[in-house]
Amino acid sequence: MKGSNNFAYGVEYERHGVIRTAKAKKEVILSAGTIESPKILMQSGIGPAQHLRSIGIHPRLDRPVGQNLQDHIIAFVGPFTVKEHLTFVLDRDSKIANLVDYFQRGTGPLTSTGIEASGLILSNYAKSIHDPNETMIWPDIQLILVGSPLPKDGPKILSNLFNLKEEVSEEYYRPVAGNDSFHIMAVVSRPKSRGQIRLTSKDYKKKPLIDPNYLNDPYDADIIMEGVQMALRLVEDTKAFKQIGATLSPTPFPKCKGMEYRSEAYWRCYLEEYTLSVYHPVGTCAMGKVNDSNAVVDTRLKVIGTPNLRVIDASIQPQIISSNIQSACIAIGEIGSDFIKETWDKKYRPKYTRSTH
């Protein structure tokens, strides 16, 4: 950027060890995602001034870049075993006949995506704060049925996938590995905890510090606990699951064995030890009005304080949506592209102009 108005004139990048500059005549579009977009802005001098100075970067714009990090977190409730062969067990069902069924007829166990069902549900808290005069009420728990059982080497796979110690994963999952089973994800759909992205160095090659701050707000722990209980009731108290003999594994999580199995204390211990992300980070370049101290971009996705720099990706969401964020990301891209065309193409018919009525 240059000048007193912080005009973005291009992008500096490295290719094959050579630093190059791509210059822009009109504007620069940043779409690097919730982690990298704030990193690039801060490396360019746009961000919390005190933080930038602390690592030797001269701040050009003091904006809350990297703040407001939000994500959907889950309790991986289970494993639940079933008495019938209803799931795709890799060691048992990887057969030529199943491949033929899938490729020739589009049938058979390989048609399963592994995610069998999903539902958005109101917690007791959401119901308690709902104004009866309002029609809108936001679900704050999502349950996702994961119908993929663990193969025989599943404990090692989950150890690598979820960063569990191998001995912990082995003890917890070995009794069900290779058998028909499933999990239910209990998701906090509207978390109140907020994390942040920070630079660790002014060297652009260094990775940023990601502090998700999961479960910092007690609300999130309470909601996910309610989601766990909903998942248990769904499996143990409904006719459909009873008919297939669905049962929670009797093996407690190793680090919580000192507590009464299935008690509230046990499940809170479980959440502290085994809470996961579903990789929906948003919010680190939040959108808002130009006079909003919490905003990084305005309502046309321009970085506040610059005439021609936009951010168009998941990071601009000021509040995470209740469900999976892909549709919201697509909408951000579509509307952002319309904003660009409205700005530079006089023949393009504006769609998002302010009403004069």
C-alpha positions as a Markdown table, in Angstrom:
| # | Residue | x | y | z |
|---|---|---|---|---|
| 1 | Met | 0.0 | 0.0 | 0.0 |
| 2 | Lys | 1.1 | 3.6 | -0.5 |
| 3 | Gly | 0.0 | 7.1 | 0.1 |
| 4 | Ser | -2.0 | 8.7 | 2.9 |
| 5 | Asn | -5.2 | 6.9 | 1.7 |
| 6 | Asn | -3.5 | 3.5 | 1.9 |
| 7 | Phe | -4.0 | 2.7 | -1.8 |
| 8 | Ala | -3.4 | -1.0 | -2.5 |
| 9 | Tyr | -1.3 | -1.1 | -5.7 |
| 10 | Gly | -0.4 | -4.8 | -5.9 |
| 11 | Val | 0.7 | -8.1 | -4.3 |
| 12 | Glu | 4.2 | -9.1 | -3.4 |
| 13 | Tyr | 4.8 | -12.9 | -3.7 |
| 14 | Glu | 7.5 | -15.5 | -3.9 |
| 15 | Arg | 7.9 | -17.9 | -6.8 |
| 16 | His | 10.8 | -20.4 | -7.1 |
| 17 | Gly | 12.7 | -18.4 | -4.5 |
| 18 | Val | 12.3 | -15.1 | -6.3 |
| 19 | Ile | 10.3 | -12.2 | -4.8 |
| 20 | Arg | 7.9 | -10.7 | -7.4 |
| 21 | Thr | 5.3 | -8.0 | -7.5 |
| 22 | Ala | 1.9 | -8.2 | -9.3 |
| 23 | Lys | 0.5 | -4.7 | -9.8 |
| 24 | Ala | -3.2 | -3.9 | -9.7 |
| 25 | Lys | -4.7 | -1.0 | -11.6 |
| 26 | Lys | -8.1 | -1.1 | -9.9 |
| 27 | Glu | -8.2 | -3.1 | -6.7 |
| 28 | Val | -6.7 | -6.0 | -4.8 |
| 29 | Ile | -8.9 | -9.0 | -3.8 |
| 30 | Leu | -7.8 | -11.0 | -0.8 |
| 31 | Ser | -9.4 | -14.5 | -0.5 |
| 32 | Ala | -6.9 | -16.5 | 1.5 |
| 33 | Gly | -9.3 | -17.8 | 4.2 |
| 34 | Thr | -9.9 | -17.2 | 7.8 |
| 35 | Ile | -6.4 | -18.0 | 8.9 |
| 36 | Glu | -4.3 | -16.6 | 6.0 |
| 37 | Ser | -6.3 | -13.5 | 5.2 |
| 38 | Pro | -5.7 | -11.9 | 8.6 |
| 39 | Lys | -2.0 | -13.0 | 8.4 |
| 40 | Ile | -1.5 | -11.3 | 5.1 |
| 41 | Leu | -3.3 | -8.1 | 6.3 |
| 42 | Met | -1.2 | -7.9 | 9.4 |
| 43 | Gln | 2.0 | -8.6 | 7.5 |
| 44 | Ser | 0.9 | -5.6 | 5.3 |
| 45 | Gly | 0.5 | -3.3 | 8.4 |
| 46 | Ile | -3.3 | -3.7 | 8.8 |
| 47 | Gly | -4.2 | -5.0 | 12.2 |
| 48 | Pro | -4.0 | -4.3 | 16.0 |
| 49 | Ala | -1.4 | -1.5 | 16.1 |
| 50 | Gln | 0.1 | -2.6 | 19.5 |
| 51 | His | 0.5 | -6.2 | 18.3 |
| 52 | Leu | 2.1 | -5.2 | 15.0 |
| 53 | Arg | 4.6 | -2.9 | 16.7 |
| 54 | Ser | 5.6 | -5.7 | 19.2 |
| 55 | Ile | 6.9 | -7.8 | 16.3 |
| 56 | Gly | 8.5 | -4.9 | 14.3 |
| 57 | Ile | 5.8 | -4.1 | 11.8 |
| 58 | His | 4.8 | -0.5 | 11.2 |
| 59 | Pro | 1.0 | -0.2 | 11.5 |
| 60 | Arg | -0.7 | 1.6 | 8.6 |
| 61 | Leu | -4.3 | 0.9 | 9.9 |
| 62 | Asp | -5.3 | 0.0 | 13.4 |
| 63 | Arg | -8.1 | -2.5 | 12.9 |
| 64 | Pro | -9.1 | -5.7 | 14.9 |
| 65 | Val | -7.7 | -8.1 | 12.3 |
| 66 | Gly | -7.4 | -11.6 | 13.6 |
| 67 | Gln | -9.9 | -11.0 | 16.4 |
| 68 | Asn | -13.3 | -12.7 | 16.6 |
| 69 | Leu | -12.2 | -16.2 | 15.6 |
| 70 | Gln | -15.1 | -18.6 | 15.8 |
| 71 | Asp | -15.5 | -22.2 | 15.0 |
| 72 | His | -18.0 | -25.1 | 15.4 |
| 73 | Ile | -16.8 | -27.6 | 18.0 |
| 74 | Ile | -18.1 | -31.1 | 18.6 |
| 75 | Ala | -18.3 | -33.8 | 21.1 |
| 76 | Phe | -17.7 | -37.1 | 19.3 |
| 77 | Val | -20.4 | -39.1 | 21.2 |
| 78 | Gly | -19.9 | -42.9 | 21.0 |
| 79 | Pro | -19.0 | -45.3 | 19.8 |
| 80 | Phe | -22.4 | -47.0 | 19.7 |
| 81 | Thr | -22.5 | -50.6 | 18.5 |
| 82 | Val | -25.3 | -52.2 | 16.6 |
| 83 | Lys | -26.2 | -55.9 | 16.4 |
| 84 | Glu | -26.9 | -56.0 | 12.6 |
| 85 | His | -24.7 | -55.5 | 9.6 |
| 86 | Leu | -25.9 | -52.0 | 8.8 |
| 87 | Thr | -22.7 | -50.1 | 8.4 |
| 88 | Phe | -19.7 | -50.3 | 6.0 |
| 89 | Val | -16.9 | -52.0 | 7.8 |
| 90 | Leu | -13.9 | -51.6 | 5.7 |
| 91 | Asp | -12.2 | -54.9 | 6.5 |
| 92 | Arg | -15.5 | -56.8 | 5.9 |
| 93 | Asp | -17.2 | -55.0 | 3.1 |
| 94 | Ser | -14.3 | -54.1 | 0.7 |
| 95 | Lys | -15.4 | -56.6 | -1.9 |
| 96 | Ile | -15.3 | -56.6 | -5.7 |
| 97 | Ala | -19.1 | -57.3 | -5.7 |
| 98 | Asn | -19.7 | -54.0 | -3.8 |
| 99 | Leu | -17.5 | -52.1 | -6.3 |
| 100 | Val | -19.5 | -53.6 | -9.2 |
| 101 | Asp | -22.8 | -52.7 | -7.5 |
| 102 | Tyr | -21.7 | -49.1 | -7.0 |
| 103 | Phe | -20.2 | -48.4 | -10.5 |
| 104 | Gln | -22.8 | -50.3 | -12.5 |
| 105 | Arg | -26.0 | -49.8 | -10.6 |
| 106 | Gly | -25.2 | -47.0 | -8.1 |
| 107 | Thr | -26.3 | -49.3 | -5.2 |
| 108 | Gly | -24.7 | -51.0 | -2.3 |
| 109 | Pro | -22.8 | -50.0 | 0.8 |
| 110 | Leu | -20.4 | -47.7 | -1.2 |
| 111 | Thr | -23.2 | -45.3 | -1.9 |
| 112 | Ser | -22.9 | -44.1 | 1.7 |
| 113 | Thr | -21.1 | -40.9 | 2.4 |
| 114 | Gly | -20.5 | -41.8 | 6.0 |
| 115 | Ile | -22.6 | -38.9 | 7.2 |
| 116 | Glu | -26.1 | -40.4 | 7.3 |
| 117 | Ala | -28.2 | -37.7 | 8.9 |
| 118 | Ser | -28.1 | -34.3 | 10.5 |
| 119 | Gly | -30.5 | -32.2 | 12.5 |
| 120 | Leu | -30.6 | -28.7 | 14.0 |
| 121 | Ile | -32.1 | -28.5 | 17.4 |
| 122 | Leu | -33.1 | -25.9 | 20.0 |
| 123 | Ser | -31.4 | -26.2 | 23.4 |
| 124 | Asn | -33.3 | -25.6 | 26.6 |
| 125 | Tyr | -31.4 | -22.3 | 26.8 |
| 126 | Ala | -32.5 | -21.2 | 23.4 |
| 127 | Lys | -36.1 | -22.0 | 24.3 |
| 128 | Ser | -35.8 | -20.1 | 27.6 |
| 129 | Ile | -34.6 | -16.8 | 26.0 |
| 130 | His | -37.0 | -16.8 | 23.1 |
| 131 | Asp | -39.3 | -13.9 | 22.9 |
| 132 | Pro | -42.8 | -15.3 | 22.1 |
| 133 | Asn | -43.5 | -12.1 | 20.2 |
| 134 | Glu | -40.8 | -13.0 | 17.7 |
| 135 | Thr | -41.1 | -15.6 | 15.0 |
| 136 | Met | -37.4 | -16.2 | 14.5 |
| 137 | Ile | -35.6 | -18.6 | 16.9 |
| 138 | Trp | -32.1 | -19.9 | 16.2 |
| 139 | Pro | -31.2 | -23.6 | 16.8 |
| 140 | Asp | -28.0 | -23.8 | 18.7 |
| 141 | Ile | -27.2 | -27.6 | 18.6 |
| 142 | Gln | -26.6 | -29.7 | 15.6 |
| 143 | Leu | -26.5 | -33.5 | 15.7 |
| 144 | Ile | -24.7 | -35.4 | 12.9 |
| 145 | Leu | -24.9 | -39.2 | 12.6 |
| 146 | Val | -21.5 | -40.5 | 11.5 |
| 147 | Gly | -22.2 | -44.0 | 10.2 |
| 148 | Ser | -18.6 | -45.0 | 9.4 |
| 149 | Pro | -17.4 | -47.7 | 11.9 |
| 150 | Leu | -13.8 | -48.1 | 12.7 |
| 151 | Pro | -11.8 | -50.7 | 10.8 |
| 152 | Lys | -9.3 | -53.0 | 12.6 |
| 153 | Asp | -6.6 | -50.3 | 12.4 |
| 154 | Gly | -9.1 | -47.6 | 13.3 |
| 155 | Pro | -7.6 | -46.7 | 16.7 |
| 156 | Lys | -4.3 | -45.8 | 15.0 |
| 157 | Ile | -6.2 | -43.8 | 12.3 |
| 158 | Leu | -8.1 | -41.8 | 14.9 |
| 159 | Ser | -4.9 | -41.3 | 16.9 |
| 160 | Asn | -3.4 | -39.5 | 13.9 |
| 161 | Leu | -6.6 | -37.8 | 12.8 |
| 162 | Phe | -7.7 | -36.4 | 16.2 |
| 163 | Asn | -4.3 | -36.0 | 17.9 |
| 164 | Leu | -5.1 | -38.6 | 20.5 |
| 165 | Lys | -2.3 | -40.4 | 22.2 |
| 166 | Glu | -2.0 | -43.8 | 20.6 |
| 167 | Glu | -2.4 | -45.7 | 23.9 |
| 168 | Val | -5.5 | -43.7 | 24.7 |
| 169 | Ser | -7.1 | -44.4 | 21.3 |
| 170 | Glu | -6.2 | -48.1 | 21.4 |
| 171 | Glu | -7.8 | -48.6 | 24.9 |
| 172 | Tyr | -10.9 | -46.7 | 24.0 |
| 173 | Tyr | -11.6 | -47.9 | 20.5 |
| 174 | Arg | -10.1 | -51.4 | 20.3 |
| 175 | Pro | -13.2 | -53.2 | 21.7 |
| 176 | Val | -15.3 | -51.9 | 18.8 |
| 177 | Ala | -12.8 | -51.8 | 16.0 |
| 178 | Gly | -13.8 | -53.9 | 13.0 |
| 179 | Asn | -17.5 | -54.2 | 14.2 |
| 180 | Asp | -20.6 | -52.3 | 13.2 |
| 181 | Ser | -20.7 | -49.1 | 15.1 |
| 182 | Phe | -21.4 | -45.3 | 14.7 |
| 183 | His | -20.9 | -42.0 | 16.4 |
| 184 | Ile | -23.0 | -38.9 | 16.8 |
| 185 | Met | -21.4 | -35.5 | 16.6 |
| 186 | Ala | -22.9 | -33.0 | 19.1 |
| 187 | Val | -22.1 | -29.5 | 17.6 |
| 188 | Val | -22.3 | -26.1 | 19.4 |
| 189 | Ser | -23.9 | -24.3 | 16.5 |
| 190 | Arg | -23.7 | -20.7 | 17.9 |
| 191 | Pro | -20.6 | -20.6 | 20.1 |
| 192 | Lys | -19.9 | -17.6 | 22.3 |
| 193 | Ser | -16.2 | -18.3 | 22.8 |
| 194 | Arg | -13.9 | -16.1 | 20.7 |
| 195 | Gly | -10.3 | -16.8 | 19.7 |
| 196 | Gln | -7.7 | -14.9 | 17.7 |
| 197 | Ile | -5.0 | -15.2 | 15.1 |
| 198 | Arg | -1.7 | -13.5 | 15.9 |
| 199 | Leu | 1.6 | -13.2 | 14.1 |
| 200 | Thr | 4.7 | -14.9 | 15.6 |
| 201 | Ser | 7.1 | -12.9 | 13.4 |
| 202 | Lys | 7.3 | -10.3 | 10.7 |
| 203 | Asp | 8.8 | -13.0 | 8.5 |
| 204 | Tyr | 6.0 | -14.0 | 6.1 |
| 205 | Lys | 7.3 | -17.6 | 6.0 |
| 206 | Lys | 6.5 | -18.1 | 9.7 |
| 207 | Lys | 3.2 | -19.7 | 10.6 |
| 208 | Pro | 0.7 | -17.6 | 12.6 |
| 209 | Leu | -0.4 | -18.4 | 16.2 |
| 210 | Ile | -3.9 | -19.8 | 16.2 |
| 211 | Asp | -5.7 | -19.5 | 19.5 |
| 212 | Pro | -9.3 | -20.9 | 19.1 |
| 213 | Asn | -10.1 | -20.4 | 22.8 |
| 214 | Tyr | -12.5 | -23.3 | 22.7 |
| 215 | Leu | -15.0 | -23.6 | 25.6 |
| 216 | Asn | -13.7 | -20.3 | 27.1 |
| 217 | Asp | -17.3 | -19.2 | 27.6 |
| 218 | Pro | -19.2 | -21.6 | 30.0 |
| 219 | Tyr | -22.2 | -21.4 | 27.7 |
| 220 | Asp | -20.5 | -23.5 | 25.1 |
| 221 | Ala | -19.7 | -26.2 | 27.5 |
| 222 | Asp | -23.3 | -26.3 | 28.8 |
| 223 | Ile | -24.7 | -26.4 | 25.3 |
| 224 | Ile | -22.4 | -29.2 | 24.2 |
| 225 | Met | -23.3 | -31.1 | 27.3 |
| 226 | Glu | -26.9 | -30.8 | 26.4 |
| 227 | Gly | -26.1 | -32.0 | 22.9 |
| 228 | Val | -24.4 | -35.1 | 24.4 |
| 229 | Gln | -27.5 | -35.9 | 26.4 |
| 230 | Met | -29.7 | -35.4 | 23.3 |
| 231 | Ala | -27.5 | -37.9 | 21.4 |
| 232 | Leu | -27.8 | -40.5 | 24.2 |
| 233 | Arg | -31.5 | -40.1 | 24.4 |
| 234 | Leu | -31.9 | -40.4 | 20.6 |
| 235 | Val | -30.1 | -43.7 | 20.5 |
| 236 | Glu | -31.3 | -45.3 | 23.8 |
| 237 | Asp | -34.9 | -44.0 | 24.0 |
| 238 | Thr | -36.2 | -44.3 | 20.4 |
| 239 | Lys | -37.8 | -47.3 | 18.8 |
| 240 | Ala | -35.7 | -47.0 | 15.6 |
| 241 | Phe | -32.4 | -47.4 | 17.4 |
| 242 | Lys | -33.7 | -50.0 | 19.8 |
| 243 | Gln | -34.7 | -52.2 | 16.9 |
| 244 | Ile | -31.1 | -52.4 | 15.7 |
| 245 | Gly | -29.7 | -53.0 | 19.2 |
| 246 | Ala | -27.8 | -49.7 | 19.3 |
| 247 | Thr | -25.8 | -49.4 | 22.5 |
| 248 | Leu | -23.1 | -47.1 | 23.9 |
| 249 | Ser | -19.8 | -48.9 | 24.3 |
| 250 | Pro | -19.3 | -49.8 | 28.0 |
| 251 | Thr | -15.6 | -48.8 | 27.7 |
| 252 | Pro | -15.0 | -45.4 | 29.4 |
| 253 | Phe | -12.6 | -42.8 | 28.0 |
| 254 | Pro | -9.2 | -43.7 | 29.6 |
| 255 | Lys | -8.5 | -40.3 | 31.2 |
| 256 | Cys | -11.9 | -40.2 | 32.8 |
| 257 | Lys | -12.0 | -43.7 | 34.3 |
| 258 | Gly | -11.8 | -42.3 | 37.8 |
| 259 | Met | -15.3 | -40.8 | 37.5 |
| 260 | Glu | -18.7 | -42.5 | 37.5 |
| 261 | Tyr | -19.3 | -43.7 | 34.0 |
| 262 | Arg | -21.9 | -41.5 | 32.1 |
| 263 | Ser | -22.2 | -39.1 | 35.0 |
| 264 | Glu | -22.2 | -35.3 | 34.3 |
| 265 | Ala | -18.6 | -35.2 | 35.8 |
| 266 | Tyr | -17.6 | -38.0 | 33.4 |
| 267 | Trp | -19.0 | -36.2 | 30.3 |
| 268 | Arg | -17.4 | -32.9 | 31.3 |
| 269 | Cys | -14.1 | -34.7 | 31.7 |
| 270 | Tyr | -14.6 | -36.3 | 28.3 |
| 271 | Leu | -15.3 | -32.9 | 26.7 |
| 272 | Glu | -12.2 | -31.4 | 28.2 |
| 273 | Glu | -10.1 | -34.3 | 26.9 |
| 274 | Tyr | -11.8 | -35.0 | 23.5 |
| 275 | Thr | -13.4 | -31.9 | 22.0 |
| 276 | Leu | -12.9 | -31.6 | 18.2 |
| 277 | Ser | -13.3 | -29.0 | 15.5 |
| 278 | Val | -15.4 | -29.5 | 12.4 |
| 279 | Tyr | -13.1 | -27.0 | 10.6 |
| 280 | His | -15.5 | -24.1 | 10.2 |
| 281 | Pro | -13.3 | -21.1 | 11.2 |
| 282 | Val | -14.8 | -17.7 | 10.4 |
| 283 | Gly | -14.8 | -14.1 | 11.7 |
| 284 | Thr | -11.2 | -12.8 | 11.7 |
| 285 | Cys | -11.8 | -10.0 | 9.2 |
| 286 | Ala | -15.3 | -9.2 | 10.4 |
| 287 | Met | -17.8 | -7.2 | 8.3 |
| 288 | Gly | -19.5 | -4.2 | 9.9 |
| 289 | Lys | -20.3 | -0.5 | 9.6 |
| 290 | Val | -17.4 | 1.8 | 9.0 |
| 291 | Asn | -17.8 | 3.3 | 12.5 |
| 292 | Asp | -17.9 | -0.1 | 14.1 |
| 293 | Ser | -14.6 | -0.6 | 16.1 |
| 294 | Asn | -15.0 | -4.4 | 15.8 |
| 295 | Ala | -15.2 | -4.4 | 12.0 |
| 296 | Val | -12.3 | -4.9 | 9.5 |
| 297 | Val | -14.3 | -4.6 | 6.2 |
| 298 | Asp | -17.4 | -2.6 | 5.4 |
| 299 | Thr | -20.7 | -3.9 | 4.0 |
| 300 | Arg | -19.2 | -4.0 | 0.5 |
| 301 | Leu | -16.2 | -6.0 | 1.8 |
| 302 | Lys | -13.7 | -3.2 | 1.5 |
| 303 | Val | -11.1 | -3.0 | 4.2 |
| 304 | Ile | -12.1 | 0.1 | 6.2 |
| 305 | Gly | -9.5 | 2.8 | 5.7 |
| 306 | Thr | -8.5 | 1.7 | 2.2 |
| 307 | Pro | -10.1 | 2.7 | -1.2 |
| 308 | Asn | -9.4 | -0.5 | -3.1 |
| 309 | Leu | -8.7 | -3.5 | -1.0 |
| 310 | Arg | -11.4 | -6.2 | -0.4 |
| 311 | Val | -11.5 | -9.4 | 1.6 |
| 312 | Ile | -13.9 | -12.0 | 0.1 |
| 313 | Asp | -13.9 | -15.2 | 2.1 |
| 314 | Ala | -15.2 | -16.8 | 5.3 |
| 315 | Ser | -13.2 | -14.5 | 7.5 |
| 316 | Ile | -15.7 | -11.6 | 6.9 |
| 317 | Gln | -18.6 | -13.3 | 8.7 |
| 318 | Pro | -19.1 | -11.3 | 12.0 |
| 319 | Gln | -21.2 | -14.2 | 13.4 |
| 320 | Ile | -20.8 | -17.9 | 12.5 |
| 321 | Ile | -24.0 | -19.4 | 11.0 |
| 322 | Ser | -25.8 | -22.2 | 12.7 |
| 323 | Ser | -24.8 | -25.0 | 10.3 |
| 324 | Asn | -22.1 | -25.9 | 7.8 |
| 325 | Ile | -20.5 | -22.8 | 6.4 |
| 326 | Gln | -20.1 | -23.8 | 2.8 |
| 327 | Ser | -23.3 | -22.2 | 1.5 |
| 328 | Ala | -22.4 | -19.0 | 3.3 |
| 329 | Cys | -19.0 | -19.0 | 1.7 |
| 330 | Ile | -20.5 | -19.5 | -1.8 |
| 331 | Ala | -22.9 | -16.6 | -1.1 |
| 332 | Ile | -20.0 | -14.3 | 0.0 |
| 333 | Gly | -18.1 | -15.1 | -3.2 |
| 334 | Glu | -21.1 | -14.5 | -5.4 |
| 335 | Ile | -22.1 | -11.2 | -3.8 |
| 336 | Gly | -18.5 | -10.1 | -3.5 |
| 337 | Ser | -18.1 | -10.6 | -7.3 |
| 338 | Asp | -21.3 | -8.5 | -7.9 |
| 339 | Phe | -19.8 | -5.7 | -5.8 |
| 340 | Ile | -16.7 | -5.7 | -7.9 |
| 341 | Lys | -18.7 | -5.6 | -11.1 |
| 342 | Glu | -20.9 | -2.9 | -9.8 |
| 343 | Thr | -17.8 | -0.8 | -9.0 |
| 344 | Trp | -16.0 | -1.2 | -12.3 |
| 345 | Asp | -18.5 | -2.2 | -15.0 |
| 346 | Lys | -20.9 | 0.7 | -15.8 |
| 347 | Lys | -23.0 | -1.7 | -17.9 |
| 348 | Tyr | -23.6 | -4.0 | -15.0 |
| 349 | Arg | -27.0 | -3.4 | -13.4 |
| 350 | Pro | -26.6 | -2.8 | -9.6 |
| 351 | Lys | -28.3 | -5.3 | -7.4 |
| 352 | Tyr | -27.3 | -4.1 | -4.0 |
| 353 | Thr | -27.9 | -0.3 | -3.9 |
| 354 | Arg | -29.4 | 1.4 | -0.9 |
| 355 | Ser | -33.1 | 2.1 | -1.1 |
| 356 | Thr | -34.1 | 5.8 | -1.2 |
| 357 | His | -37.6 | 5.1 | 0.1 |
